[in-house]
C-alpha cells in the first residue's frame, strides 16, 4: 500500500504540479534557469523512483519472481541520460539532442534484454520510418545536412518503438506498461519535431510534453512497483 501511495504522490507531483509550472515558465519566456530547474526536477522524480525500485529489488528476494534483467541497469542509464538531456537541451540543443539519442539507445538495449530482437521488428521499423519520411520530407530543404541526423534519430526511436510494442508478446504482462511508455516517448518526439518544423500551438506543445513526462514516469513506475508488489 505504501508503494502505491508513493507512486500516486509521484504522479501528482510530476504531472499536476511540476509539469504545469514548467509549461507556464516556458510560455512566459522568462527566468530560463528556473524553467530548466523545474524541467529537470520533473524528470528527476521518475529517475528517483526507478533507482529506489532497483535498490529494493537488489536487496530482497523479488528477483526470484521476476527475471533479473527486468531490473537491468540499462533502463536506469536511459532515464538518467534523459534527465541530463532535459536540462542541456535548453542550454546547448545539439548536446541535448545527442543525449536523448543515447537515452533511446539505452532503452533499445533494455528492450532487447527483455524480449530479444523479434524478426517482426524489421518490417515494423521500415513502416514507421516510411510514414515519418513521407510526412517530414517536405522539410528536408530547410534542414539541409541536418536531415541526415534526423534520419538517424528517427531510425533509433522507431527501433525503440518496435521493440517496445513486441514486449507484451515476448516478455508477458509487464511488457504492456513498457510498450505504452515506448509509444508515449516516440509520439512525443514526433510531435516535438512537428512543432519545431511546422507550427507549434499551445495544445500541441502541452500534449508533446505530457506524453514525454508520462512515458518516462511509466517506465520508472513499472520498475518501482514491480520491486515492491512482486
N, C-alpha and C positions, 0 to 999 in steps of 0.2 A: 504493500500500500504506500509506503514511504517513497518508493521509487516512482510510482505513478504520480504522486503529488509533486515531487520534484520535477518530473517531466512536464506536467501541466504548468507549473510555475515557469519553467524554461520557455515553453511555447508562448505563454502570456507575455513574458518579459521581452522575448526576441521579436515576436510578430506584432504584438499590440502596443508595445511601448517604444522600443529602440528603433524598429523599422520606420514607424511614422515620424519619429524625431529626425531620423536620417533624411527621409524624403523632404520634410519641411526645411531642413537646413540646406539641402541640395537645391531646392527651388528658390530659396531666398538668395542664393549666390554669395552669402556672407559667411565669415568665420570658417574658412576652409579647414583649419586644424581641428576644430571641434567636430566638423562634419566627418572627417576621416577617422577621428577617435571614436565617434558613435558607430560608424560603419564597422570598424574593427571590433568594437565591443559586441556588436550584434553577432558576428561570426564567432567570436571568442566563446560565446555560450555553447554553441554546437561543439567546438573543439574541446572545451572542458568536460562536457557530458560524455563525449567519446572516450576521453582519457580515463575518466572515472570508471566507465564500463570496462575498459581494457584492464585497468588495475584490479578491479573486482574479479574479473574472470581469471586473471593470473594468480590470484591469492585464494581461490576457492575451487571446489570440485565441479564447477559449471562446465569445465572442459570435458567432463565425462558424458554430458548430454548433448554437446554441440561439437562439430568439427573444429579442431584447433585453429584452422585457417580462417574461421569466421572472425576471429579476433586478431587477424593479421595486422602488422604494423603499417602495411601499405595504405590502408584506409586512414589511419591516423596521420600518416605523412601527407596524404592528399588534402585532408581537412586543414592541417597546419599550413601547408603551402598556400592554400586559398585564403587563409587568414592574412598572411603577409601580402598576397596579391591584392586583396581588397583595399589595403591601405596604400600600397605602392602604385596602384593604378591611377590614383588621384594625384600622385607626385610625378611619376615617370611612367606614362602609359605603356611604352614599349616593354619595360621591365615587368610591369604588372601583367601584361599580356603573355609574356614568356612564362611567368609563374603560374598563371591559370592553365597554360598548355601543359606544364609539368604536373599540375594538380590532376588534370584529366588522365595523364599517363599513369599516375599512381592509382587512380580509380580503375583504369583498364587492367592493371596488374592485379588489383584486388578481385575484380570480377572474374578474371581468368583463374585465379587461385581457387575461387569458389566453384565455378562451373565449367572450367576449361574454355576452349575456343570452338564452339559448335560450328560445323560447316555452313549451317544456315545463315550465320552472321555475314558471310561474304556477300551473298546477294542482298541482304538487308542493308549493309553499308553502301553498296552500289546504288540501291534505290533511293535511300535517304540523301546521298551525295548528289545524285542526279536531279532530284527535285530541288534541292537547295541551289544547285548550279543554274538550273533554268530560271529560278526566281532572281538570283543575285547577279546573273551575267550582265544585265543592263548597267551595273555599276562598275564593271571591270575597267573602263576607260578612266573613271575618276580615281580608282585605286592605284592605277599604274603598276609598278613592280610589286607593290604590297599585296596584290591579288594572289600571288603565289603563297604568301604567308597565310592568307585567309583560307586558301585551299587546304594547306597542311593542317591548319587548326580545325577546319571543317571535317576532314577525314578522321581526325583524332576524336572529336566529340561524337561523331556518328559511329565510330567503333565502340566508344563507351556506351552509347545508347543501345546499340545492337546487342552487346554482351549483357547489358543490364536487363533488357527485355526477355532474354532467354533464361535468366536466373530462376524464375518460378518453375521452369521445367527441368532445369539441371541441378538446382540446389534445394528446392522444396518451398515450404510455406514462408520461410524468412526471406526468400527471394522476391516476394511481392513488394514489400516496402522498399527494397533496394532497387527494384525495377522502376517503381514510381519515382524514386529520388533521381534516377538517371534521366527519366523523361523530363522532370521539372528543371533540372540543371541544363539540359540541352535546349529545351524550348526557351529558357531564359536567355541563353547565349544567342539564339536565333533572333529573338525579339530585340535584344540589345544591338545586334548588328543591323537589324532593320531600322531601329530608331536612329542609329548613327548615320546610316547611308541614305535613308529615305526621309522619314518625318517622325519626329518624336512628339507624342501627346502626353498629357498628364496621366491618362489612363494606361497607355501602353508602357510608360516608364514604371508606373506602380505595379503593373502585372509582372513585368520582367524582374523587378527587384523582389517582389513577393515570391515568385517561382524560385528564384535563386536561393534566397534565405530558407525557404521551405524545403528545398532539395537538400541543402547542407544539414539542416536540422533533422530531417527524416533519416539521413544516413547515420547521424550521431545517435539519435534516439533508438534506432534499431540495435546498435551496439550496446547502448546503455541499458535498455530494457531487457535485452536478451541475457545480459550478465546477471541481472537481478531476479528475473522471473523464471529462468530455466533451472 
